[in-house]
Amino acid sequence: MSVPPRYRRTLNHTKWKALHFIARGVYLNRGRPYCLQDISQGAELHFCADGPHLPQSLRQQPCLTLRVTDVDNTAKGALLTQSGETLHRLSEEEIHDRNALKEIQGTVHDGPRGRAVRTLINLRRDLKNLDLKADSIQQKEHFRRPLMELLCLTPQDFEAVWRIVSRRAFGRVNTADVMRAVTREMGENRKAIFLKEAGKITKTVSYAEFEDYYEGLSIEIPDDEEYINNMRATWSI
């Protein structure tokens, strides 16, 4: 799962504690409990971050989002067989949300070519000072201007993004959720190399700034091999 380096190092050194970060049998995905079928490469799992099982550093955000970067499908298949879980299909709402975000992300990717890095960095700068404790109506208005001006979202696109993100985030939206929704994260191969690099950053650069730069560069360089070679050459991976 994709987790900022400082948390990833904690999990790597104390793996037995990771099971206690998220309580079992509590969280729902569109009204049903999370299950094995929700664990797939590229899937995002959303949890309310106010539970006692999470450290204070993670509870500063209203919602914890974990991205699954790799899955042992053989082991998953065996567990599905043992558990007897029945397959579930995506609801019409889930299909509509996925298609809507995919279309918006395509527009965002086509728009800032040649200035993607600067656009994402400026967007993060404008969003980071927003009052996350404001009510949902105030939050929505705070996010509206930067997203429509910097990413050229139409009013309809903004309304769609806000509806989807706020529902996923239990009604409490944060900057990372919005950035992820509108920009479409880099592919898993790129992300794997990026995470290796991220472990090398110093305190002079935040993880968010580092991510914005390479997410922007990912938009600028459509070829996977060229992008990965660029990162390897820069960081001697």
C-alpha positions as CSV (number, residue, x, y, z in Angstrom):
1,M,0.0,0.0,0.0
2,S,1.2,3.5,-0.8
3,V,2.0,5.3,2.5
4,P,4.3,8.3,3.0
5,P,7.9,7.2,3.7
6,R,8.0,8.2,7.4
7,Y,5.0,5.9,8.1
8,R,6.3,3.2,5.7
9,R,9.5,3.0,7.7
10,T,7.5,2.6,10.9
11,L,5.5,-0.2,9.4
12,N,8.5,-2.0,8.0
13,H,10.3,-2.0,11.4
14,T,7.2,-2.9,13.5
15,K,5.1,-5.1,11.2
16,W,3.3,-6.8,14.0
17,K,1.8,-3.5,15.1
18,A,0.3,-2.7,11.6
19,L,-2.6,-5.0,12.2
20,H,-3.8,-2.7,15.1
21,F,-3.8,0.4,12.9
22,I,-7.2,-0.3,11.5
23,A,-9.9,-2.1,13.4
24,R,-11.5,-5.1,11.7
25,G,-15.2,-5.3,11.0
26,V,-15.8,-1.5,11.4
27,Y,-15.4,0.2,8.1
28,L,-17.7,0.2,5.1
29,N,-17.3,0.6,1.4
30,R,-20.5,2.0,0.0
31,G,-22.6,0.5,2.7
32,R,-21.0,-2.9,2.9
33,P,-18.0,-4.1,5.0
34,Y,-14.6,-4.1,3.3
35,C,-13.8,-7.6,2.0
36,L,-11.0,-9.5,0.1
37,Q,-12.4,-8.4,-3.2
38,D,-11.7,-4.8,-2.4
39,I,-7.9,-5.6,-2.2
40,S,-6.6,-5.3,-5.7
41,Q,-3.7,-3.5,-7.4
42,G,-4.4,0.2,-7.6
43,A,-7.4,0.1,-5.3
44,E,-7.9,2.8,-2.7
45,L,-9.2,2.0,0.8
46,H,-10.6,4.9,2.8
47,F,-10.9,4.9,6.6
48,C,-12.0,7.5,9.1
49,A,-8.8,8.7,10.9
50,D,-10.3,9.4,14.3
51,G,-10.1,5.9,15.7
52,P,-8.0,5.1,18.7
53,H,-6.0,2.5,16.8
54,L,-4.2,5.2,14.7
55,P,-1.2,7.2,16.0
56,Q,-1.7,10.9,16.6
57,S,0.4,11.8,13.6
58,L,-2.1,10.1,11.3
59,R,-5.2,11.4,13.1
60,Q,-4.4,14.9,12.1
61,Q,-6.2,14.2,8.8
62,P,-9.9,13.4,8.8
63,C,-9.5,10.5,6.4
64,L,-6.7,7.9,5.9
65,T,-6.4,6.6,2.4
66,L,-4.3,3.5,1.6
67,R,-3.5,2.6,-1.9
68,V,-2.8,-1.0,-2.7
69,T,0.4,-1.2,-4.9
70,D,0.9,-5.0,-5.1
71,V,-1.2,-8.1,-4.5
72,D,-0.3,-11.8,-4.3
73,N,-3.2,-12.9,-6.5
74,T,-2.5,-16.6,-5.8
75,A,-2.8,-16.1,-2.1
76,K,-5.8,-13.9,-2.5
77,G,-7.5,-16.6,-4.6
78,A,-6.8,-19.2,-2.0
79,L,-8.2,-17.0,0.8
80,L,-11.4,-16.2,-1.3
81,T,-11.9,-20.0,-1.8
82,Q,-11.4,-20.7,1.9
83,S,-13.7,-17.8,3.1
84,G,-16.5,-18.6,0.7
85,E,-17.0,-14.9,-0.1
86,T,-19.5,-14.3,-2.9
87,L,-18.6,-12.0,-5.7
88,H,-20.1,-8.6,-5.8
89,R,-20.5,-6.3,-8.8
90,L,-19.9,-2.6,-8.9
91,S,-23.1,-0.6,-8.3
92,E,-24.3,1.8,-10.9
93,E,-23.2,4.6,-8.7
94,E,-19.6,3.2,-8.4
95,I,-19.4,2.7,-12.2
96,H,-20.7,6.2,-12.8
97,D,-18.2,7.7,-10.4
98,R,-15.3,5.8,-11.9
99,N,-16.2,6.9,-15.4
100,A,-16.8,10.5,-14.4
101,L,-13.4,10.8,-12.7
102,K,-11.6,9.0,-15.6
103,E,-13.0,11.6,-18.0
104,I,-12.1,14.5,-15.7
105,Q,-8.6,13.2,-15.2
106,G,-8.1,12.9,-18.9
107,T,-9.1,16.5,-19.4
108,V,-6.7,17.6,-16.6
109,H,-3.8,15.6,-18.1
110,D,-4.3,17.1,-21.5
111,G,-4.6,20.7,-20.2
112,P,-1.4,21.5,-18.4
113,R,1.1,19.7,-20.7
114,G,4.2,21.8,-20.7
115,R,3.4,23.3,-17.3
116,A,2.1,20.3,-15.3
117,V,4.8,20.4,-12.6
118,R,4.2,24.1,-11.9
119,T,0.5,23.7,-12.0
120,L,0.4,20.9,-9.4
121,I,2.8,22.7,-7.1
122,N,0.8,25.9,-7.3
123,L,-2.4,24.0,-6.7
124,R,-1.0,22.4,-3.6
125,R,0.2,25.8,-2.4
126,D,-3.2,27.3,-2.8
127,L,-5.0,24.4,-1.1
128,K,-2.7,23.7,1.8
129,N,-3.8,26.8,3.8
130,L,-7.5,26.0,3.6
131,D,-9.4,25.6,6.8
132,L,-9.9,21.8,7.1
133,K,-12.1,22.4,10.2
134,A,-14.6,24.5,8.2
135,D,-18.0,23.1,7.5
136,S,-18.6,21.2,4.3
137,I,-20.2,24.2,2.5
138,Q,-17.2,26.5,3.4
139,Q,-14.8,23.8,2.4
140,K,-16.5,23.4,-1.0
141,E,-16.2,27.1,-1.8
142,H,-12.5,27.2,-0.7
143,F,-11.7,24.4,-3.1
144,R,-13.8,25.7,-6.0
145,R,-11.6,28.6,-7.2
146,P,-8.2,26.9,-7.2
147,L,-9.5,23.8,-9.0
148,M,-11.5,25.8,-11.6
149,E,-8.8,28.4,-12.3
150,L,-5.6,26.2,-12.2
151,L,-7.0,23.0,-13.7
152,C,-9.7,24.7,-15.8
153,L,-12.5,22.5,-14.4
154,T,-16.0,23.3,-15.6
155,P,-18.6,24.0,-12.9
156,Q,-20.1,20.6,-13.7
157,D,-16.8,18.8,-13.3
158,F,-16.1,20.5,-10.0
159,E,-19.5,19.5,-8.7
160,A,-18.8,15.9,-9.7
161,V,-15.4,15.8,-8.1
162,W,-16.7,17.3,-4.9
163,R,-19.6,14.9,-4.7
164,I,-17.4,11.8,-5.2
165,V,-14.5,12.9,-3.0
166,S,-16.7,14.1,-0.1
167,R,-18.6,10.9,0.0
168,R,-15.4,8.8,0.0
169,A,-13.9,10.9,2.7
170,F,-16.9,10.6,5.1
171,G,-17.8,14.2,4.3
172,R,-14.5,15.7,5.5
173,V,-12.4,16.4,2.5
174,N,-8.6,17.1,2.6
175,T,-6.2,18.3,0.0
176,A,-4.6,14.9,-0.8
177,D,-8.0,13.4,-1.6
178,V,-8.8,16.1,-4.1
179,M,-5.4,16.1,-5.7
180,R,-5.6,12.4,-6.1
181,A,-9.0,12.5,-7.6
182,V,-8.4,15.1,-10.3
183,T,-4.9,14.2,-11.4
184,R,-5.0,10.4,-11.7
185,E,-1.9,9.0,-9.9
186,M,1.0,7.6,-11.9
187,G,0.9,3.9,-12.9
188,E,2.1,1.2,-10.5
189,N,5.5,0.7,-12.1
190,R,6.2,4.4,-11.9
191,K,4.9,4.6,-8.4
192,A,7.2,1.8,-7.2
193,I,10.3,3.7,-8.4
194,F,8.9,6.9,-7.0
195,L,8.6,5.4,-3.6
196,K,12.2,4.3,-3.6
197,E,13.2,7.8,-4.4
198,A,10.9,9.3,-1.8
199,G,12.8,7.5,1.0
200,K,15.8,9.6,0.1
201,I,14.3,13.1,0.5
202,T,15.5,15.4,3.2
203,K,13.6,17.6,5.6
204,T,14.1,20.5,3.3
205,V,11.5,19.0,0.9
206,S,8.1,17.7,2.1
207,Y,6.7,14.4,0.8
208,A,3.8,16.3,-0.7
209,E,6.1,18.7,-2.6
210,F,8.2,15.8,-3.8
211,E,5.0,13.9,-5.0
212,D,3.6,17.0,-6.8
213,Y,6.8,17.4,-8.7
214,Y,6.9,13.8,-9.9
215,E,3.2,13.6,-10.5
216,G,3.6,16.6,-12.7
217,L,6.6,15.1,-14.5
218,S,4.5,11.9,-15.0
219,I,2.0,14.0,-17.0
220,E,4.8,15.5,-19.0
221,I,6.4,12.2,-19.9
222,P,3.8,9.7,-21.3
223,D,6.3,6.9,-22.0
224,D,6.8,4.6,-18.9
225,E,10.3,3.6,-19.9
226,E,11.5,7.2,-20.4
227,Y,10.0,8.3,-17.1
228,I,11.5,5.4,-15.1
229,N,14.9,5.9,-16.7
230,N,14.7,9.6,-15.9
231,M,14.1,8.8,-12.2
232,R,16.8,6.1,-12.1
233,A,19.4,8.4,-13.6
234,T,18.5,11.3,-11.3
235,W,18.6,9.2,-8.1
236,S,21.1,6.5,-9.1
237,I,18.5,3.7,-8.5
